[in-house]
Amino acid sequence: MSVDEVTFSELQLQGKATVERLRRSPAQSLRVRRRDAEDLVLTTAARAELEHKAASVTTRMFVALMQRDGRARELVTDVLPEVFPWVAFLSREEVEVFVVELVTTLRAAESLDNPAPVVQVIDAWRHTAEVLADPELAAILAADTDEDLGVVPAPDVS
């Protein structure tokens, strides 16, 4: 579902009209576009609570199912390429490790009410798949070497 948009200045100058627009919005959310910073999402507290509860219950049910039923883990491993097509570059064993790590992180992140660790796990595995998809990089990683190449410098973030 797409979210209606307003500019930050509209929110400031036409507050009541913007709130009314939010109330009438099918998603009960508005994206507040900003030129000088990250966009914001304006929603009602009731809508935010509903979304949080739905995500929390879904996560807890999924984790419980995965922990109790080996067939569920197999099924998730089998359908994972539909959700994350890049897992095609991972071995079956790596996909299984990804599933376990994802489920463990989902459970822990839900208990902290913080989805950031889940995204971090997904991004890390996606980056692994990107490296494995590149034959040159994969060959470098697969090379058997006892040589320590030293400290890796921090990336330049300028």
N, C-alpha and C positions, 0 to 999 in steps of 0.2 A: 504494500500500500504506500503510495506516495504521500509526502507530508507537504502541506501548504507552506509557503515561505513569506516572510516579511523582512523588511530591513530593520536594523537596529534603530534608525531614526524614526521609522513608523511606530515602533513600540514606544519610543520616548514621546513623540508628538501626538500620537493618536492611541493612547493607552487603552481607553474604554472600548474603542472600535476594534482594537487588536484582540482584547480579551473576548469580545463578542465573537470575533472571527474564530478564535480558538475554541470557544464553546460549540460553534456550529461545524467545526472541522470533523470529518468522519474519523480521522485518526486521533482526535482530541490532542493534537500536537501541532506546533508551528516551529519551523526552522527559522531562527533569527540570524539573518545574514549580516556579517560584520566585515568591514574593509580592513580594520586594523588588528584583528585578532581572530581566534578560532570561532566558528559559528556556534550558536547556542541552540538548545531545543527547549521550547516553552511548552509545558504540559500541565495538566491539573495534578494535584497530589493524589487524588483518587485513581487517576489513570496510571500514574507511576507505580502506585502500590499494587494495582491489578497486574501490571506487567511484571513486576518483581515477584509476586506470588506465583504467577504462571511459570516463569522461568525457574524459580526455586523448586516447585513441585515436579516439573518436568525433569530437572537435573537429578533430584533425589530418586525419582522413580527409575530413571535410566541407570543410575549408579547401582541401585539395589538389584535391578534385573541383571546387570553385568556381573555383579559379585556373586549372585546365587546360581546362575545358569550358564554352564559351559557352552550350550547351544547358542545362547544369546551372544556370547563373545565371538563365536564362530560366525554367526550371521552378521554381526557388526563388522567384523574383519572382512567378510565377503562383500558387503555393500559400501565399505568405506570409499572405494574409488568413485562412487557416484557423488559423494559429498566432497571429497578431496581427490580430484583426478590425478594430481601429481604423485600420489602414492604408487602409481605404476612404476616409478623409478626405484622404489624400495623393494627389498626382498620380502618374502612372506613373513619371515621372522622379525624383520624390522617393523613391518606393519603391525604385527602382534604386540611388539614392545610399545609402539606408538599408541595403540588402543589402551593398553594397561596404563601407560603414563597419562593419557588423556583422561581416563576415568578417575584415576587417583587425584589428578589435579582438579577435575570438575568437583569432586567431593570436597576437597580441601578449600577450594576457592568459594564454593557455595557457603561453607561454614564461616568464612570471613566476609561474605557479602562483597566480594571483589572479583570481577571477571578477568582482570588483567593477567593473572597467571595462566589461565586457559589459553588466551590469545598468544602468550609467550611460548607455550608448548607447541601450539599449532605452527607458529612462525618458525620455530627452531627446526621442526621436522620438515617443513616446506623448504627451508634453506638446505637441509641435508639432501632432500630429493633434487634440488636444483644442482647441487654439486655432483651427485651421482648421475644426473642426466648429461653432464658434460664429460665426454670420454677422456679428455686431457686431465681435468681435475680429478676424476675418479681414478685414473691411473696413478697420479701423484699420491693420492691418499692410500691406494692399495699397495704402493711400493713398500717393500720390507726394508726398513732402514733403522739402524740403531743410532743414527746421528741426531743429536739434539741441535735444532736450528736456532736455539736461543729464544729470547723474549720477543714476543710479537708487539710491535708498537701500537699504541692506541690509534684508532682511525682519526683522520683530520675531519672535524665536524664544522668547518667554517663555511 
